[in-house]
Amino acid sequence: MLVTCIDSMSAPAQVIEAEVCVVGAGMVGLAHALEARRRGLSVALIERDHHAVGASVRNFGHLFFTSLGDGEGFDCALRSRERWLELGASTTLELRETGSLLIARAEDELAVLEAVAGDPAREAVMLSAEAVTAMVPVDATGIVGGMHCTLDLRVDPRAAVAALALALASDPDARVEWGRHVHEIEPGCVHAHGLTINAPIIIVCPGPDYRSLPPALRPGLDQLTLCRLQMLRVAAPLGRHFRPALATGLSMIRYPAFASRPQAAVLRKRLGAERPELLEAGIHLLIAQLPDGDLVIGDTHTYGETLAPFGEERLDELLLAEACALLGVAKLEVRERWHGIYPSLPGSTFLVTEPLAGVRVVENVAGLGMTLSLGQAPLVLDGLLATAGV
Ligand SMILES: Cc1cc2nc3c(=O)[nH]c(=O)nc-3n(C[C@H](O)[C@H](O)[C@H](O)COP(=O)(O)OP(=O)(O)OC[C@H]3O[C@@H](n4cnc5c(N)ncnc54)[C@H](O)[C@@H]3O)c2cc1C
Protein backbone atom coordinates (compact mmCIF):
# COMPACT_ATOMS: atom_id res chain seq x y z
CA MET A 1 0.00 0.00 0.00
CA LEU A 2 1.38 3.41 -1.00
CA VAL A 3 1.35 6.25 1.54
CA THR A 4 2.57 9.75 0.61
CA CYS A 5 2.30 13.27 1.93
CA ILE A 6 1.30 16.18 -0.28
CA ASP A 7 1.70 19.82 0.67
CA SER A 8 -1.32 22.04 0.36
CA MET A 9 -1.78 25.69 1.24
CA SER A 10 -3.04 24.68 4.68
CA ALA A 11 -1.67 21.49 6.29
CA PRO A 12 0.05 18.57 4.59
CA ALA A 13 -2.52 15.85 3.82
CA GLN A 14 -1.54 12.22 3.87
CA VAL A 15 -2.58 10.22 0.82
CA ILE A 16 -3.25 6.48 0.95
CA GLU A 17 -3.71 4.28 -2.10
CA ALA A 18 -5.73 1.13 -1.46
CA GLU A 19 -7.89 -1.23 -3.48
CA VAL A 20 -10.72 -0.98 -0.96
CA CYS A 21 -11.54 1.81 1.49
CA VAL A 22 -13.98 1.00 4.31
CA VAL A 23 -15.47 3.78 6.44
CA GLY A 24 -16.51 2.84 10.00
CA ALA A 25 -14.73 0.31 12.22
CA GLY A 26 -17.81 -1.22 13.83
CA MET A 27 -18.71 -4.84 13.07
CA VAL A 28 -20.14 -4.09 9.63
CA GLY A 29 -17.05 -2.16 8.54
CA LEU A 30 -14.69 -4.75 10.04
CA ALA A 31 -16.53 -7.55 8.24
CA HIS A 32 -16.10 -5.84 4.87
CA ALA A 33 -12.45 -4.98 5.50
CA LEU A 34 -11.73 -8.58 6.55
CA GLU A 35 -13.58 -9.96 3.53
CA ALA A 36 -11.55 -7.71 1.21
CA ARG A 37 -8.31 -8.99 2.80
CA ARG A 38 -9.59 -12.56 2.49
CA ARG A 39 -9.71 -11.89 -1.27
CA GLY A 40 -6.17 -10.48 -1.31
CA LEU A 41 -7.22 -6.83 -1.76
CA SER A 42 -5.37 -4.04 0.05
CA VAL A 43 -7.60 -2.19 2.52
CA ALA A 44 -7.77 1.14 4.31
CA LEU A 45 -10.23 1.20 7.24
CA ILE A 46 -11.11 4.69 8.42
CA GLU A 47 -12.82 5.34 11.78
CA ARG A 48 -13.90 8.63 13.32
CA ASP A 49 -13.34 7.58 16.94
CA HIS A 50 -10.11 6.43 18.57
CA HIS A 51 -11.58 2.99 19.13
CA ALA A 52 -14.98 1.49 18.39
CA VAL A 53 -17.68 2.72 20.79
CA GLY A 54 -20.83 2.15 18.71
CA ALA A 55 -23.42 -0.62 18.65
CA SER A 56 -20.69 -3.19 18.01
CA VAL A 57 -19.29 -2.95 21.54
CA ARG A 58 -22.66 -2.39 23.24
CA ASN A 59 -24.34 -5.67 22.35
CA PHE A 60 -24.52 -9.17 23.86
CA GLY A 61 -22.01 -10.78 21.49
CA HIS A 62 -24.75 -13.29 20.84
CA LEU A 63 -24.25 -14.80 17.39
CA PHE A 64 -27.82 -15.96 17.00
CA PHE A 65 -27.66 -17.80 13.65
CA THR A 66 -30.66 -19.97 14.60
CA SER A 67 -32.90 -16.90 14.77
CA LEU A 68 -32.85 -16.20 11.02
CA GLY A 69 -35.81 -17.14 8.86
CA ASP A 70 -35.56 -19.76 6.12
CA GLY A 71 -33.96 -18.76 2.82
CA GLU A 72 -31.54 -15.87 2.29
CA GLY A 73 -31.41 -14.88 5.95
CA PHE A 74 -30.44 -18.33 7.18
CA ASP A 75 -28.00 -18.81 4.27
CA CYS A 76 -26.31 -15.55 5.25
CA ALA A 77 -26.19 -16.73 8.88
CA LEU A 78 -24.48 -20.00 7.94
CA ARG A 79 -21.94 -18.19 5.73
CA SER A 80 -21.25 -15.79 8.58
CA ARG A 81 -20.82 -18.65 11.03
CA GLU A 82 -18.13 -20.23 8.83
CA ARG A 83 -16.22 -16.97 8.76
CA TRP A 84 -16.54 -16.45 12.54
CA LEU A 85 -15.04 -19.91 13.02
CA GLU A 86 -12.23 -19.07 10.58
CA LEU A 87 -11.47 -15.86 12.48
CA GLY A 88 -11.61 -17.71 15.78
CA ALA A 89 -8.84 -19.94 14.47
CA SER A 90 -6.71 -17.28 12.78
CA THR A 91 -6.87 -14.24 15.14
CA THR A 92 -6.75 -13.51 18.89
CA LEU A 93 -10.56 -13.53 18.96
CA GLU A 94 -12.07 -15.67 21.73
CA LEU A 95 -15.03 -17.45 20.22
CA ARG A 96 -17.24 -19.58 22.45
CA GLU A 97 -18.97 -22.53 20.82
CA THR A 98 -21.65 -22.68 23.49
CA GLY A 99 -24.84 -22.50 21.47
CA SER A 100 -27.76 -20.61 22.97
CA LEU A 101 -30.60 -21.90 25.10
CA LEU A 102 -34.25 -20.96 24.60
CA ILE A 103 -36.21 -21.71 27.73
CA ALA A 104 -39.92 -22.62 27.48
CA ARG A 105 -42.15 -21.83 30.47
CA ALA A 106 -45.45 -22.69 28.79
CA GLU A 107 -46.73 -25.32 26.36
CA ASP A 108 -47.23 -22.74 23.59
CA GLU A 109 -43.54 -21.81 23.83
CA LEU A 110 -42.57 -25.46 23.62
CA ALA A 111 -44.75 -25.82 20.51
CA VAL A 112 -42.86 -23.00 18.75
CA LEU A 113 -39.51 -24.54 19.67
CA GLU A 114 -40.61 -27.98 18.46
CA ALA A 115 -41.61 -26.48 15.10
CA VAL A 116 -38.13 -24.97 14.69
CA ALA A 117 -36.32 -28.08 15.90
CA GLY A 118 -38.26 -30.08 13.30
CA ASP A 119 -36.00 -28.57 10.62
CA PRO A 120 -32.76 -30.62 10.68
CA ALA A 121 -30.79 -27.72 9.11
CA ARG A 122 -31.20 -25.83 12.38
CA GLU A 123 -29.24 -28.49 14.33
CA ALA A 124 -31.32 -27.61 17.38
CA VAL A 125 -31.89 -30.08 20.20
CA MET A 126 -35.07 -30.20 22.28
CA LEU A 127 -34.45 -30.51 26.01
CA SER A 128 -36.59 -31.69 28.92
CA ALA A 129 -37.11 -29.34 31.87
CA GLU A 130 -34.53 -31.35 33.83
CA ALA A 131 -31.99 -31.08 31.00
CA VAL A 132 -32.47 -27.28 30.90
CA THR A 133 -31.73 -26.86 34.61
CA ALA A 134 -28.80 -29.27 34.34
CA MET A 135 -27.34 -27.07 31.58
CA VAL A 136 -27.82 -23.65 33.26
CA PRO A 137 -28.41 -22.55 36.87
CA VAL A 138 -31.89 -21.02 36.49
CA ASP A 139 -35.00 -21.34 38.64
CA ALA A 140 -36.74 -24.61 37.69
CA THR A 141 -40.19 -23.25 38.59
CA GLY A 142 -42.50 -23.31 35.60
CA ILE A 143 -39.93 -24.54 33.08
CA VAL A 144 -41.45 -27.12 30.75
CA GLY A 145 -38.48 -27.64 28.43
CA GLY A 146 -36.14 -25.85 26.11
CA MET A 147 -34.12 -25.90 22.94
CA HIS A 148 -30.34 -25.89 22.66
CA CYS A 149 -29.47 -23.97 19.49
CA THR A 150 -26.14 -25.67 18.87
CA LEU A 151 -25.16 -23.55 15.85
CA ASP A 152 -25.02 -20.32 17.86
CA LEU A 153 -21.76 -18.83 19.09
CA ARG A 154 -20.77 -16.22 21.67
CA VAL A 155 -18.11 -13.51 21.85
CA ASP A 156 -17.37 -10.73 24.31
CA PRO A 157 -18.24 -7.83 21.97
CA ARG A 158 -15.85 -5.39 23.64
CA ALA A 159 -12.90 -7.73 23.14
CA ALA A 160 -14.03 -9.21 19.82
CA VAL A 161 -14.25 -5.91 17.94
CA ALA A 162 -10.82 -4.94 19.28
CA ALA A 163 -9.36 -8.33 18.26
CA LEU A 164 -10.69 -8.01 14.69
CA ALA A 165 -9.35 -4.46 14.37
CA LEU A 166 -5.99 -5.66 15.70
CA ALA A 167 -5.90 -8.46 13.11
CA LEU A 168 -6.27 -5.84 10.39
CA ALA A 169 -3.82 -3.40 11.96
CA SER A 170 -1.19 -6.16 12.09
CA ASP A 171 -1.67 -7.02 8.43
CA PRO A 172 0.88 -5.29 6.14
CA ASP A 173 -1.73 -4.96 3.38
CA ALA A 174 -4.30 -3.32 5.63
CA ARG A 175 -4.19 0.07 7.27
CA VAL A 176 -6.47 1.15 10.12
CA GLU A 177 -6.80 4.89 10.69
CA TRP A 178 -8.48 5.91 13.98
CA GLY A 179 -9.68 9.42 14.82
CA ARG A 180 -10.38 10.34 11.18
CA HIS A 181 -13.84 11.71 10.45
CA VAL A 182 -14.82 11.12 6.82
CA HIS A 183 -16.45 14.30 5.51
CA GLU A 184 -16.58 13.80 1.77
CA ILE A 185 -16.67 10.93 -0.69
CA GLU A 186 -16.51 10.98 -4.46
CA PRO A 187 -16.06 8.07 -6.85
CA GLY A 188 -12.58 6.61 -6.19
CA CYS A 189 -11.73 9.01 -3.37
CA VAL A 190 -12.48 9.41 0.35
CA HIS A 191 -11.64 12.61 2.21
CA ALA A 192 -11.11 12.32 5.94
CA HIS A 193 -9.60 14.60 8.55
CA GLY A 194 -5.98 15.13 7.36
CA LEU A 195 -6.18 12.16 5.01
CA THR A 196 -7.16 11.35 1.44
CA ILE A 197 -7.71 7.74 0.38
CA ASN A 198 -7.71 6.83 -3.29
CA ALA A 199 -9.60 3.56 -3.74
CA PRO A 200 -11.71 2.24 -6.63
CA ILE A 201 -13.98 0.44 -4.13
CA ILE A 202 -15.49 2.35 -1.20
CA ILE A 203 -17.74 0.76 1.42
CA VAL A 204 -19.36 3.03 3.98
CA CYS A 205 -20.62 1.46 7.22
CA PRO A 206 -21.71 4.33 9.50
CA GLY A 207 -24.16 2.45 11.75
CA PRO A 208 -26.73 4.84 13.27
CA ASP A 209 -24.73 7.89 12.12
CA TYR A 210 -25.94 7.65 8.53
CA ARG A 211 -27.56 11.08 8.88
CA SER A 212 -24.16 12.72 9.25
CA LEU A 213 -22.97 11.37 5.89
CA PRO A 214 -22.31 13.86 3.10
CA PRO A 215 -25.49 14.52 1.05
CA ALA A 216 -24.19 12.58 -1.98
CA LEU A 217 -24.29 9.38 0.09
CA ARG A 218 -27.75 9.78 1.59
CA PRO A 219 -30.14 8.76 -1.22
CA GLY A 220 -32.08 5.69 -0.10
CA LEU A 221 -31.26 6.12 3.59
CA ASP A 222 -34.33 8.23 4.41
CA GLN A 223 -36.38 5.06 4.85
CA LEU A 224 -34.37 4.15 7.96
CA THR A 225 -35.48 4.86 11.49
CA LEU A 226 -33.52 4.42 14.71
CA CYS A 227 -33.95 1.84 17.44
CA ARG A 228 -32.67 2.47 20.94
CA LEU A 229 -32.00 -0.39 23.39
CA GLN A 230 -31.38 -0.24 27.15
CA MET A 231 -28.80 -2.68 28.50
CA LEU A 232 -27.44 -3.68 31.92
CA ARG A 233 -24.39 -5.43 33.26
CA VAL A 234 -25.01 -7.24 36.56
CA ALA A 235 -22.95 -9.39 38.89
CA ALA A 236 -23.74 -13.08 38.36
CA PRO A 237 -25.59 -14.43 41.40
CA LEU A 238 -23.33 -16.53 43.64
CA GLY A 239 -20.67 -17.00 40.97
CA ARG A 240 -23.01 -18.97 38.71
CA HIS A 241 -21.74 -20.03 35.27
CA PHE A 242 -23.86 -19.86 32.14
CA ARG A 243 -22.23 -21.25 29.01
CA PRO A 244 -24.97 -20.63 26.44
CA ALA A 245 -26.73 -17.28 26.12
CA LEU A 246 -30.30 -17.52 27.50
CA ALA A 247 -33.55 -16.35 25.95
CA THR A 248 -37.24 -16.93 26.71
CA GLY A 249 -40.64 -16.91 25.02
CA LEU A 250 -40.34 -13.17 24.40
CA SER A 251 -37.61 -13.88 21.81
CA MET A 252 -39.83 -16.45 20.13
CA ILE A 253 -42.26 -13.75 19.00
CA ARG A 254 -39.46 -11.47 17.80
CA TYR A 255 -36.99 -13.44 15.68
CA PRO A 256 -38.17 -14.69 12.27
CA ALA A 257 -37.16 -18.36 12.66
CA PHE A 258 -39.59 -18.63 15.58
CA ALA A 259 -42.07 -15.82 14.94
CA SER A 260 -42.84 -17.08 11.40
CA ARG A 261 -44.14 -20.45 12.67
CA PRO A 262 -47.95 -20.74 12.85
CA GLN A 263 -47.56 -21.80 16.51
CA ALA A 264 -46.16 -18.34 17.37
CA ALA A 265 -49.58 -16.69 16.88
CA VAL A 266 -50.97 -18.39 20.00
CA LEU A 267 -47.92 -17.41 22.02
CA ARG A 268 -48.06 -13.79 20.82
CA LYS A 269 -51.72 -13.56 21.81
CA ARG A 270 -51.10 -14.99 25.29
CA LEU A 271 -48.08 -12.79 26.02
CA GLY A 272 -49.99 -9.75 24.74
CA ALA A 273 -52.82 -10.50 27.18
CA GLU A 274 -50.63 -11.48 30.16
CA ARG A 275 -47.65 -9.13 29.80
CA PRO A 276 -48.68 -6.13 27.66
CA GLU A 277 -46.14 -3.91 29.44
CA LEU A 278 -43.27 -6.08 28.17
CA LEU A 279 -44.53 -6.09 24.59
CA GLU A 280 -45.12 -2.34 24.63
CA ALA A 281 -41.54 -1.76 25.78
CA GLY A 282 -40.25 -4.17 23.13
CA ILE A 283 -38.61 -6.22 25.87
CA HIS A 284 -37.15 -9.59 25.10
CA LEU A 285 -34.97 -10.97 27.81
CA LEU A 286 -31.53 -12.11 26.76
CA ILE A 287 -28.74 -12.97 29.19
CA ALA A 288 -25.12 -13.54 28.13
CA GLN A 289 -22.15 -14.03 30.41
CA LEU A 290 -18.93 -12.05 29.99
CA PRO A 291 -15.54 -13.75 30.53
CA ASP A 292 -15.21 -12.24 34.05
CA GLY A 293 -18.55 -13.78 35.07
CA ASP A 294 -20.75 -10.68 34.91
CA LEU A 295 -24.00 -10.99 32.99
CA VAL A 296 -25.12 -8.70 30.17
CA ILE A 297 -28.89 -8.32 30.36
CA GLY A 298 -31.20 -6.70 27.82
CA ASP A 299 -33.00 -5.45 25.99
CA THR A 300 -35.74 -2.89 25.31
CA HIS A 301 -36.68 -1.41 21.91
CA THR A 302 -37.78 2.19 21.37
CA TYR A 303 -38.14 3.46 17.79
CA GLY A 304 -38.02 7.00 16.43
CA GLU A 305 -36.34 9.33 13.97
CA THR A 306 -34.87 11.27 16.86
CA LEU A 307 -34.44 9.42 20.13
CA ALA A 308 -34.49 10.82 23.65
CA PRO A 309 -31.10 10.55 25.35
CA PHE A 310 -32.66 9.66 28.71
CA GLY A 311 -32.64 6.10 30.04
CA GLU A 312 -36.00 5.06 31.48
CA GLU A 313 -35.61 3.47 34.92
CA ARG A 314 -39.04 1.84 34.50
CA LEU A 315 -37.69 -0.19 31.56
CA ASP A 316 -34.58 -1.26 33.47
CA GLU A 317 -36.82 -2.37 36.34
CA LEU A 318 -38.97 -4.46 34.00
CA LEU A 319 -35.84 -6.09 32.56
CA LEU A 320 -34.34 -6.75 35.97
CA ALA A 321 -37.60 -8.26 37.25
CA GLU A 322 -37.70 -10.64 34.26
CA ALA A 323 -34.07 -11.62 34.81
CA CYS A 324 -34.59 -12.14 38.57
CA ALA A 325 -37.59 -14.39 37.87
CA LEU A 326 -35.63 -16.53 35.40
CA LEU A 327 -32.59 -16.80 37.64
CA GLY A 328 -34.66 -17.30 40.82
CA VAL A 329 -33.08 -14.43 42.77
CA ALA A 330 -34.66 -11.51 44.62
CA LYS A 331 -32.18 -8.85 43.45
CA LEU A 332 -29.32 -8.36 41.01
CA GLU A 333 -26.40 -5.99 41.58
CA VAL A 334 -26.20 -3.60 38.63
CA ARG A 335 -22.63 -2.68 37.64
CA GLU A 336 -23.19 -0.77 34.39
CA ARG A 337 -26.07 0.72 32.40
CA TRP A 338 -25.90 1.89 28.79
CA HIS A 339 -27.93 2.16 25.66
CA GLY A 340 -27.18 1.27 22.07
CA ILE A 341 -28.71 2.45 18.82
CA TYR A 342 -29.03 0.75 15.46
CA PRO A 343 -30.76 1.75 12.21
CA SER A 344 -33.98 -0.13 11.60
CA LEU A 345 -36.00 -1.10 8.52
CA PRO A 346 -38.76 -3.59 9.36
CA GLY A 347 -38.80 -6.72 7.21
CA SER A 348 -35.16 -6.38 6.04
CA THR A 349 -31.84 -7.54 7.42
CA PHE A 350 -29.49 -5.30 5.41
CA LEU A 351 -29.92 -2.11 3.43
CA VAL A 352 -27.23 -1.72 0.77
CA THR A 353 -27.38 1.45 -1.33
CA GLU A 354 -25.26 2.48 -4.35
CA PRO A 355 -25.16 6.29 -4.17
CA LEU A 356 -22.09 6.69 -6.44
CA ALA A 357 -20.13 4.50 -8.86
CA GLY A 358 -17.96 2.08 -6.90
CA VAL A 359 -19.50 3.15 -3.57
CA ARG A 360 -21.84 1.16 -1.31
CA VAL A 361 -23.43 2.20 1.98
CA VAL A 362 -24.13 -0.90 4.08
CA GLU A 363 -26.42 -0.93 7.11
CA ASN A 364 -27.59 -3.86 9.20
CA VAL A 365 -31.20 -2.89 9.87
CA ALA A 366 -32.36 -5.84 11.97
CA GLY A 367 -30.21 -5.53 15.11
CA LEU A 368 -28.26 -8.61 14.07
CA GLY A 369 -25.06 -7.08 12.70
CA MET A 370 -22.79 -9.17 14.92
CA THR A 371 -24.49 -12.33 13.74
CA LEU A 372 -24.74 -11.52 10.03
CA SER A 373 -22.13 -9.00 8.83
CA LEU A 374 -19.48 -11.57 7.99
CA GLY A 375 -22.04 -13.36 5.83
CA GLN A 376 -23.26 -10.19 4.08
CA ALA A 377 -19.81 -8.79 3.24
CA PRO A 378 -19.05 -11.43 0.54
CA LEU A 379 -22.23 -10.43 -1.33
CA VAL A 380 -21.33 -6.73 -1.22
CA LEU A 381 -17.76 -7.44 -2.41
CA ASP A 382 -19.02 -9.73 -5.19
CA GLY A 383 -21.27 -6.94 -6.46
CA LEU A 384 -18.55 -4.29 -6.35
CA LEU A 385 -15.84 -6.46 -7.89
CA ALA A 386 -18.10 -7.38 -10.78
CA THR A 387 -18.08 -3.74 -11.91
CA ALA A 388 -14.92 -2.18 -10.42
CA GLY A 389 -12.35 -4.00 -12.52
CA VAL A 390 -9.90 -4.34 -9.59
C1 LIG B 1 -27.79 -2.88 22.60
C2 LIG B 1 -27.62 -3.70 21.37
C3 LIG B 1 -27.58 -5.08 21.46
C4 LIG B 1 -27.38 -5.86 20.31
N1 LIG B 1 -27.20 -7.20 20.42
C5 LIG B 1 -26.81 -7.91 19.34
C6 LIG B 1 -26.42 -9.26 19.45
O1 LIG B 1 -26.34 -9.82 20.55
N2 LIG B 1 -26.15 -9.96 18.32
C7 LIG B 1 -26.16 -9.36 17.09
O2 LIG B 1 -25.93 -10.03 16.09
N3 LIG B 1 -26.41 -8.04 16.96
C8 LIG B 1 -26.73 -7.31 18.04
N4 LIG B 1 -26.99 -5.98 17.92
C9 LIG B 1 -26.84 -5.34 16.62
C10 LIG B 1 -25.37 -5.08 16.32
O3 LIG B 1 -24.70 -4.63 17.46
C11 LIG B 1 -25.29 -4.05 15.18
O4 LIG B 1 -26.08 -4.50 14.08
C12 LIG B 1 -23.85 -3.87 14.70
O5 LIG B 1 -22.98 -3.68 15.78
C13 LIG B 1 -23.83 -2.69 13.75
O6 LIG B 1 -22.47 -2.47 13.40
P1 LIG B 1 -22.09 -1.17 12.60
O7 LIG B 1 -20.67 -1.31 12.23
O8 LIG B 1 -23.09 -0.91 11.53
O9 LIG B 1 -22.35 0.04 13.64
P2 LIG B 1 -21.41 0.65 14.77
O10 LIG B 1 -20.85 -0.38 15.65
O11 LIG B 1 -22.23 1.72 15.41
O12 LIG B 1 -20.19 1.27 13.97
C14 LIG B 1 -20.31 2.33 13.06
C15 LIG B 1 -18.97 3.06 13.07
O13 LIG B 1 -18.92 4.00 11.99
C16 LIG B 1 -18.20 5.12 12.46
N5 LIG B 1 -18.54 6.27 11.63
C17 LIG B 1 -19.78 6.78 11.39
N6 LIG B 1 -19.69 7.84 10.58
C18 LIG B 1 -18.37 8.02 10.29
C19 LIG B 1 -17.65 8.97 9.50
N7 LIG B 1 -18.27 9.95 8.84
N8 LIG B 1 -16.29 8.87 9.44
C20 LIG B 1 -15.65 7.87 10.09
N9 LIG B 1 -16.28 6.94 10.86
C21 LIG B 1 -17.63 7.02 10.95
C22 LIG B 1 -18.69 5.29 13.90
O14 LIG B 1 -17.80 6.07 14.66
C23 LIG B 1 -18.77 3.83 14.36
O15 LIG B 1 -17.57 3.39 14.98
C24 LIG B 1 -27.26 -5.21 19.05
C25 LIG B 1 -27.32 -3.82 18.96
C26 LIG B 1 -27.50 -3.06 20.11
C27 LIG B 1 -27.53 -1.56 19.99
The ligand as a Gaussian input file, in Angstrom:
#p B3LYP/6-31G(d) Opt

LIG

0 1
 C      -27.787000      -2.882000      22.605000
 C      -27.617000      -3.701000      21.371000
 C      -27.578000      -5.078000      21.455000
 C      -27.382000      -5.856000      20.314000
 N      -27.204000      -7.203000      20.425000
 C      -26.809000      -7.907000      19.341000
 C      -26.425000      -9.264000      19.453000
 O      -26.336000      -9.816000      20.550000
 N      -26.150000      -9.962000      18.316000
 C      -26.165000      -9.361000      17.089000
 O      -25.928000     -10.027000      16.092000
 N      -26.410000      -8.044000      16.963000
 C      -26.727000      -7.305000      18.044000
 N      -26.987000      -5.977000      17.925000
 C      -26.841000      -5.342000      16.616000
 C      -25.369000      -5.079000      16.319000
 O      -24.699000      -4.625000      17.455000
 C      -25.294000      -4.055000      15.182000
 O      -26.078000      -4.505000      14.080000
 C      -23.854000      -3.873000      14.697000
 O      -22.982000      -3.680000      15.781000
 C      -23.825000      -2.688000      13.752000
 O      -22.472000      -2.467000      13.396000
 P      -22.085000      -1.169000      12.599000
 O      -20.665000      -1.315000      12.232000
 O      -23.086000      -0.911000      11.527000
 O      -22.345000       0.036000      13.641000
 P      -21.414000       0.654000      14.770000
 O      -20.848000      -0.376000      15.653000
 O      -22.233000       1.716000      15.411000
 O      -20.191000       1.273000      13.966000
 C      -20.310000       2.335000      13.057000
 C      -18.969000       3.060000      13.065000
 O      -18.917000       4.000000      11.992000
 C      -18.204000       5.122000      12.464000
 N      -18.538000       6.271000      11.626000
 C      -19.776000       6.777000      11.387000
 N      -19.693000       7.844000      10.578000
 C      -18.371000       8.023000      10.288000
 C      -17.651000       8.967000       9.499000
 N      -18.274000       9.951000       8.839000
 N      -16.294000       8.871000       9.441000
 C      -15.646000       7.870000      10.088000
 N      -16.282000       6.940000      10.857000
 C      -17.628000       7.024000      10.948000
 C      -18.686000       5.285000      13.903000
 O      -17.797000       6.070000      14.664000
 C      -18.765000       3.832000      14.355000
 O      -17.567000       3.386000      14.980000
 C      -27.256000      -5.210000      19.053000
 C      -27.325000      -3.820000      18.958000
 C      -27.496000      -3.063000      20.106000
 C      -27.533000      -1.556000      19.988000

